[in-house]
């Protein structure tokens, strides 16, 4: 398959369809190196990565459920179960964290976009190696208590939870807009 064909066929495999094996340690390190090969105006490296694998996936889910229950003592069982299982499907989750440098000549938006590109390179790299991957967020990506639980600094934000594993089923194609719907020409 050519690189063009690969990119044209790229699609996410839902985390519920990602099983063992996950990438080994050497492959994860290679994926992180690939993730870091993105545009980085100012050479700030405005990203870092947190690996969640093995029993840590279950522990993180339990802590999310506890947090939900503490906030709402009457939270439905289905909500708590969803939080418990949030990281249990794929055998590996890599959390992409944006490390923002406020007041730098490189605007924070550019730093955040660079972190988003690092997440996408991680996703593409996993797929290029034959793994399935899905970029998810959900409420934990935007929660200050989750950020503290994960050890994020005040200038850090969760960009993505990249779920990676071996596909047990196909990815799901979705309708895509045509280029003519997306592209306009500016004229003076």
Helices and strands as residue ranges (DSSP letters): H 3-9, G 15-17, E 18-19, H 25-35, E 47-53, H 55-71, H 77-85, E 92-99, H 108-128, E 132-136, G 139-142, H 144-149, E 156-167, H 179-182
